[in-house]
Amino acid sequence: MDSFEERLNRMEFQVRLLASLIKKDEHPFMYMVIEKQLSEKEHQQVMELCDKLDRLYQKQKAQGFVRFEGLLTLFVQDLNEKLEVKETAQALFKQGLFSQLMSDFLSMLNDY
């Protein structure tokens, strides 16, 4: 029977192999999750944050808001510390996740 360490090393190797199959250009956010070694819980927290901000974004847009700095501030404050804000927004946008919100975030980030 394999030791725990051998099993862990084998799984880490297999994850690296699988990560190499992910095309960074097609799935940049998933690649980032693996590269930054986010746990399942951390990934879920990022997705929940983005979902919450996206709902607020849609609500504010419907109310006629055109500036969303407050939402960007929440994103910056609550994003996992393993992730860089602009890089994460770019990866989410390129992967087609929360596209409108991330597009506005990137516009604001490029203005600064």
VEXDRENPA-241324 format. One record per atom (N, C-alpha, C): atom name; x, y, z; residue number from 1; residue in three letters. Coordinates in nm, 2 decimals, decimal comma, padded with zeros to 4 digits. Atoms other than C-alpha are relative to their C-alpha. Example, Ala and Ser with C-alpha at 12.3 -4.5 7.8 and 13.67 -1.06 7.14 Angstrom:
2
 at      u      v      w   i  aa
  N  00,09 -00,12  00,00   1 ala
 CA  01,23 -00,45  00,78   1 ala
  C  00,09  00,12  00,00   1 ala
  N -00,09 -00,11  00,00   2 ser
 CA  01,37 -00,11  00,71   2 ser
  C -00,08  00,11  00,08   2 ser
This chain:
112
 at      u      v      w   i  aa
  N  00,08 -00,12  00,00   1 met
 CA  00,00  00,00  00,00   1 met
  C  00,09  00,12  00,00   1 met
  N -00,08 -00,13  00,01   2 asp
 CA  00,13  00,35 -00,09   2 asp
  C -00,02  00,08  00,13   2 asp
  N  00,00 -00,09 -00,12   3 ser
 CA  00,22  00,58  00,19   3 ser
  C -00,08  00,13 -00,04   3 ser
  N  00,08 -00,12  00,03   4 phe
 CA  00,02  00,90  00,22   4 phe
  C  00,09  00,10 -00,08   4 phe
  N -00,09 -00,09  00,07   5 glu
 CA  00,32  01,10  00,10   5 glu
  C  00,01 -00,04 -00,15   5 glu
  N  00,00  00,04  00,13   6 glu
 CA  00,35  00,89 -00,21   6 glu
  C -00,12  00,03 -00,08   6 glu
  N  00,13 -00,03  00,06   7 arg
 CA -00,02  00,92 -00,29   7 arg
  C -00,01  00,15 -00,03   7 arg
  N  00,01 -00,15  00,02   8 leu
 CA  00,00  01,30 -00,24   8 leu
  C  00,09  00,05 -00,11   8 leu
  N -00,10 -00,04  00,10   9 asn
 CA  00,31  01,33 -00,46   9 asn
  C -00,06 -00,04 -00,14   9 asn
  N  00,06  00,04  00,12  10 arg
 CA  00,13  01,13 -00,73  10 arg
  C -00,11  00,09 -00,04  10 arg
  N  00,11 -00,09  00,03  11 met
 CA -00,18  01,34 -00,71  11 met
  C  00,05  00,14 -00,05  11 met
  N -00,05 -00,13  00,04  12 glu
 CA  00,02  01,66 -00,73  12 glu
  C  00,06 -00,01 -00,14  12 glu
  N -00,05  00,02  00,14  13 phe
 CA  00,20  01,53 -01,04  13 phe
  C -00,12 -00,01 -00,10  13 phe
  N  00,11  00,01  00,09  14 gln
 CA -00,13  01,43 -01,20  14 gln
  C -00,07  00,13 -00,02  14 gln
  N  00,06 -00,14  00,02  15 val
 CA -00,27  01,78 -01,13  15 val
  C  00,08  00,08 -00,09  15 val
  N -00,09 -00,08  00,09  16 arg
 CA  00,03  01,94 -01,29  16 arg
  C -00,02 -00,05 -00,15  16 arg
  N  00,02  00,05  00,14  17 leu
 CA -00,02  01,71 -01,60  17 leu
  C -00,14  00,05 -00,05  17 leu
  N  00,13 -00,05  00,05  18 leu
 CA -00,39  01,80 -01,62  18 leu
  C  00,00  00,15 -00,02  18 leu
  N -00,01 -00,14  00,01  19 ala
 CA -00,31  02,17 -01,57  19 ala
  C  00,07  00,03 -00,13  19 ala
  N -00,07 -00,03  00,13  20 ser
 CA -00,07  02,15 -01,87  20 ser
  C -00,09 -00,02 -00,12  20 ser
  N  00,10  00,02  00,11  21 leu
 CA -00,37  02,03 -02,08  21 leu
  C -00,10  00,12 -00,02  21 leu
  N  00,09 -00,11  00,01  22 ile
 CA -00,57  02,34 -02,00  22 ile
  C  00,06  00,11 -00,08  22 ile
  N -00,05 -00,11  00,08  23 lys
 CA -00,52  02,60 -02,26  23 lys
  C -00,03  00,13  00,07  23 lys
  N  00,01 -00,12 -00,08  24 lys
 CA -00,45  02,92 -02,07  24 lys
  C -00,08  00,11 -00,08  24 lys
  N  00,07 -00,10  00,08  25 asp
 CA -00,59  03,13 -02,36  25 asp
  C -00,15 -00,03  00,00  25 asp
  N  00,14  00,04  00,00  26 glu
 CA -00,92  02,94 -02,35  26 glu
  C -00,07  00,00  00,14  26 glu
  N  00,05  00,01 -00,13  27 his
 CA -00,96  02,89 -01,98  27 his
  C  00,09  00,07  00,10  27 his
  N -00,10 -00,07 -00,08  28 pro
 CA -00,75  03,16 -01,81  28 pro
  C -00,03  00,00  00,15  28 pro
  N  00,03  00,00 -00,14  29 phe
 CA -00,94  03,17 -01,49  29 phe
  C  00,02 -00,14  00,07  29 phe
  N -00,02  00,14 -00,06  30 met
 CA -00,94  02,79 -01,43  30 met
  C  00,15 -00,03  00,01  30 met
  N -00,14  00,02  00,00  31 tyr
 CA -00,57  02,79 -01,52  31 tyr
  C  00,06  00,08  00,13  31 tyr
  N -00,04 -00,08 -00,11  32 met
 CA -00,52  03,07 -01,26  32 met
  C -00,03 -00,07  00,13  32 met
  N  00,04  00,07 -00,13  33 val
 CA -00,71  02,87 -00,99  33 val
  C  00,10 -00,11  00,03  33 val
  N -00,10  00,11 -00,02  34 ile
 CA -00,47  02,58 -01,04  34 ile
  C  00,14  00,05  00,03  34 ile
  N -00,13 -00,06 -00,01  35 glu
 CA -00,16  02,79 -01,08  35 glu
  C  00,02  00,06  00,14  35 glu
  N -00,01 -00,07 -00,13  36 lys
 CA -00,23  02,99 -00,76  36 lys
  C -00,04 -00,09  00,12  36 lys
  N  00,03  00,10 -00,10  37 gln
 CA -00,33  02,67 -00,58  37 gln
  C -00,11  00,04  00,09  37 gln
  N  00,12 -00,02 -00,08  38 leu
 CA -00,67  02,78 -00,46  38 leu
  C -00,07 -00,13  00,04  38 leu
  N  00,07  00,11 -00,04  39 ser
 CA -00,86  02,54 -00,26  39 ser
  C -00,14  00,00 -00,06  39 ser
  N  00,13  00,00  00,05  40 glu
 CA -01,21  02,44 -00,36  40 glu
  C -00,09  00,11  00,07  40 glu
  N  00,08 -00,10 -00,08  41 lys
 CA -01,35  02,66 -00,08  41 lys
  C  00,04  00,14 -00,05  41 lys
  N -00,05 -00,13  00,05  42 glu
 CA -01,13  02,96 -00,20  42 glu
  C -00,06  00,03 -00,14  42 glu
  N  00,06 -00,02  00,14  43 his
 CA -01,25  02,91 -00,56  43 his
  C -00,15  00,03  00,02  43 his
  N  00,14 -00,03 -00,02  44 gln
 CA -01,61  02,90 -00,44  44 gln
  C -00,03  00,14  00,06  44 gln
  N  00,01 -00,14 -00,05  45 gln
 CA -01,56  03,22 -00,24  45 gln
  C  00,01  00,10 -00,11  45 gln
  N -00,02 -00,10  00,11  46 val
 CA -01,43  03,40 -00,55  46 val
  C -00,13  00,00 -00,09  46 val
  N  00,12  00,00  00,08  47 met
 CA -01,73  03,28 -00,75  47 met
  C -00,12  00,06  00,07  47 met
  N  00,11 -00,06 -00,08  48 glu
 CA -01,97  03,38 -00,48  48 glu
  C  00,01  00,15  00,00  48 glu
  N -00,03 -00,14  00,01  49 leu
 CA -01,81  03,72 -00,46  49 leu
  C -00,04  00,06 -00,13  49 leu
  N  00,03 -00,05  00,13  50 cys
 CA -01,83  03,77 -00,83  50 cys
  C -00,15  00,00 -00,03  50 cys
  N  00,14  00,01  00,02  51 asp
 CA -02,19  03,65 -00,84  51 asp
  C -00,08  00,11  00,08  51 asp
  N  00,06 -00,11 -00,08  52 lys
 CA -02,29  03,89 -00,56  52 lys
  C  00,02  00,13 -00,06  52 lys
  N -00,03 -00,13  00,07  53 leu
 CA -02,12  04,18 -00,73  53 leu
  C -00,07  00,01 -00,13  53 leu
  N  00,07 -00,01  00,13  54 asp
 CA -02,27  04,09 -01,06  54 asp
  C -00,15  00,03  00,02  54 asp
  N  00,14 -00,03 -00,03  55 arg
 CA -02,62  04,09 -00,91  55 arg
  C -00,02  00,15  00,04  55 arg
  N  00,00 -00,14 -00,03  56 leu
 CA -02,55  04,43 -00,76  56 leu
  C  00,02  00,09 -00,12  56 leu
  N -00,03 -00,07  00,13  57 tyr
 CA -02,41  04,55 -01,09  57 tyr
  C -00,12  00,01 -00,08  57 tyr
  N  00,12  00,00  00,08  58 gln
 CA -02,72  04,45 -01,28  58 gln
  C -00,11  00,08  00,06  58 gln
  N  00,10 -00,08 -00,07  59 lys
 CA -02,94  04,61 -01,02  59 lys
  C  00,03  00,15 -00,02  59 lys
  N -00,04 -00,14  00,01  60 gln
 CA -02,75  04,93 -01,03  60 gln
  C -00,01  00,05 -00,14  60 gln
  N  00,02 -00,04  00,14  61 lys
 CA -02,74  04,94 -01,41  61 lys
  C -00,15  00,03 -00,03  61 lys
  N  00,14 -00,02  00,02  62 ala
 CA -03,12  04,90 -01,41  62 ala
  C -00,05  00,12  00,06  62 ala
  N  00,03 -00,12 -00,07  63 gln
 CA -03,14  05,19 -01,17  63 gln
  C  00,06  00,12 -00,07  63 gln
  N -00,06 -00,12  00,08  64 gly
 CA -02,94  05,41 -01,42  64 gly
  C  00,14  00,03  00,05  64 gly
  N -00,14 -00,03 -00,04  65 phe
 CA -02,60  05,40 -01,25  65 phe
  C  00,09 -00,02 -00,12  65 phe
  N -00,10  00,01  00,11  66 val
 CA -02,31  05,45 -01,48  66 val
  C  00,14 -00,01  00,06  66 val
  N -00,13  00,01 -00,06  67 arg
 CA -02,02  05,44 -01,23  67 arg
  C -00,01 -00,11  00,11  67 arg
  N  00,00  00,12 -00,09  68 phe
 CA -01,93  05,13 -01,03  68 phe
  C  00,12 -00,02  00,08  68 phe
  N -00,12  00,01 -00,08  69 glu
 CA -01,63  05,22 -00,83  69 glu
  C -00,02 -00,07  00,13  69 glu
  N  00,03  00,07 -00,13  70 gly
 CA -01,80  05,10 -00,51  70 gly
  C  00,01 -00,15 -00,02  70 gly
  N -00,01  00,15  00,02  71 leu
 CA -01,83  04,75 -00,66  71 leu
  C  00,14 -00,04 -00,02  71 leu
  N -00,14  00,04  00,02  72 leu
 CA -01,47  04,75 -00,77  72 leu
  C  00,07  00,00  00,14  72 leu
  N -00,06  00,00 -00,14  73 thr
 CA -01,37  04,85 -00,41  73 thr
  C -00,03 -00,12  00,07  73 thr
  N  00,03  00,13 -00,06  74 leu
 CA -01,56  04,55 -00,28  74 leu
  C  00,07 -00,12 -00,05  74 leu
  N -00,08  00,10  00,06  75 phe
 CA -01,39  04,33 -00,53  75 phe
  C  00,14  00,00  00,05  75 phe
  N -00,14 -00,02 -00,05  76 val
 CA -01,05  04,46 -00,43  76 val
  C  00,01 -00,05  00,15  76 val
  N  00,00  00,03 -00,14  77 gln
 CA -01,13  04,42 -00,06  77 gln
  C -00,02 -00,15  00,03  77 gln
  N  00,04  00,14 -00,03  78 asp
 CA -01,28  04,07 -00,07  78 asp
  C  00,06 -00,10 -00,08  78 asp
  N -00,06  00,10  00,08  79 leu
 CA -01,08  03,90 -00,34  79 leu
  C  00,11 -00,07  00,08  79 leu
  N -00,10  00,08 -00,06  80 asn
 CA -00,86  03,62 -00,22  80 asn
  C  00,14  00,06 -00,01  80 asn
  N -00,14 -00,06  00,01  81 glu
 CA -00,51  03,74 -00,13  81 glu
  C  00,10 -00,07 -00,09  81 glu
  N -00,08  00,07  00,10  82 lys
 CA -00,36  03,48 -00,36  82 lys
  C -00,01  00,05 -00,14  82 lys
  N  00,03 -00,05  00,14  83 leu
 CA -00,51  03,66 -00,66  83 leu
  C  00,03  00,15 -00,01  83 leu
  N -00,02 -00,14  00,04  84 glu
 CA -00,41  03,99 -00,82  84 glu
  C -00,13  00,05 -00,07  84 glu
  N  00,13 -00,05  00,04  85 val
 CA -00,71  04,21 -00,89  85 val
  C -00,01  00,01 -00,16  85 val
  N  00,01 -00,02  00,14  86 lys
 CA -00,64  04,31 -01,25  86 lys
  C  00,01 -00,13 -00,08  86 lys
  N -00,02  00,13  00,07  87 glu
 CA -00,51  03,97 -01,36  87 glu
  C -00,12 -00,09  00,02  87 glu
  N  00,12  00,08 -00,02  88 thr
 CA -00,82  03,80 -01,21  88 thr
  C -00,11  00,05 -00,08  88 thr
  N  00,11 -00,05  00,08  89 ala
 CA -01,06  04,04 -01,38  89 ala
  C  00,02 -00,03 -00,14  89 ala
  N -00,03  00,04  00,14  90 gln
 CA -00,88  03,98 -01,71  90 gln
  C -00,03 -00,14 -00,03  90 gln
  N  00,03  00,14  00,02  91 ala
 CA -00,90  03,61 -01,67  91 ala
  C -00,14 -00,04  00,00  91 ala
  N  00,14  00,02 -00,01  92 leu
 CA -01,26  03,61 -01,57  92 leu
  C -00,07  00,05 -00,13  92 leu
  N  00,06 -00,06  00,13  93 phe
 CA -01,35  03,84 -01,87  93 phe
  C  00,04 -00,09 -00,12  93 phe
  N -00,04  00,08  00,12  94 lys
 CA -01,15  03,63 -02,12  94 lys
  C -00,07 -00,14  00,00  94 lys
  N  00,07  00,13  00,00  95 gln
 CA -01,32  03,31 -02,00  95 gln
  C -00,15  00,02 -00,01  95 gln
  N  00,14 -00,02  00,02  96 gly
 CA -01,66  03,47 -02,04  96 gly
  C -00,08  00,00  00,13  96 gly
  N  00,07  00,00 -00,13  97 leu
 CA -01,74  03,49 -01,67  97 leu
  C -00,02  00,14  00,05  97 leu
  N  00,03 -00,13 -00,05  98 phe
 CA -01,92  03,80 -01,54  98 phe
  C  00,06  00,11 -00,10  98 phe
  N -00,07 -00,08  00,11  99 ser
 CA -01,81  03,97 -01,87  99 ser
  C -00,03  00,14  00,01  99 ser
  N  00,02 -00,14  00,00 100 gln
 CA -01,99  04,30 -01,84 100 gln
  C  00,06  00,06  00,12 100 gln
  N -00,06 -00,05 -00,12 101 leu
 CA -01,89  04,35 -01,48 101 leu
  C  00,15  00,01 -00,01 101 leu
  N -00,14 -00,01  00,01 102 met
 CA -01,53  04,26 -01,55 102 met
  C  00,05  00,10 -00,10 102 met
  N -00,04 -00,10  00,10 103 ser
 CA -01,52  04,48 -01,86 103 ser
  C  00,00  00,14  00,07 103 ser
  N  00,00 -00,13 -00,07 104 asp
 CA -01,62  04,78 -01,64 104 asp
  C  00,11  00,01  00,10 104 asp
  N -00,11  00,00 -00,10 105 phe
 CA -01,37  04,68 -01,37 105 phe
  C  00,13  00,03 -00,07 105 phe
  N -00,13 -00,02  00,07 106 leu
 CA -01,09  04,66 -01,63 106 leu
  C  00,01  00,14 -00,05 106 leu
  N  00,00 -00,14  00,04 107 ser
 CA -01,19  05,00 -01,77 107 ser
  C  00,04  00,09  00,11 107 ser
  N -00,04 -00,08 -00,11 108 met
 CA -01,17  05,15 -01,43 108 met
  C  00,14 -00,02  00,04 108 met
  N -00,14  00,03 -00,04 109 leu
 CA -00,84  04,98 -01,35 109 leu
  C  00,10  00,06 -00,10 109 leu
  N -00,09 -00,06  00,10 110 asn
 CA -00,69  05,10 -01,67 110 asn
  C  00,00  00,15  00,00 110 asn
  N  00,00 -00,14 -00,02 111 asp
 CA -00,79  05,45 -01,59 111 asp
  C  00,09  00,05  00,11 111 asp
  N -00,08 -00,04 -00,11 112 tyr
 CA -00,58  05,45 -01,28 112 tyr
  C  00,14 -00,02 -00,02 112 tyr
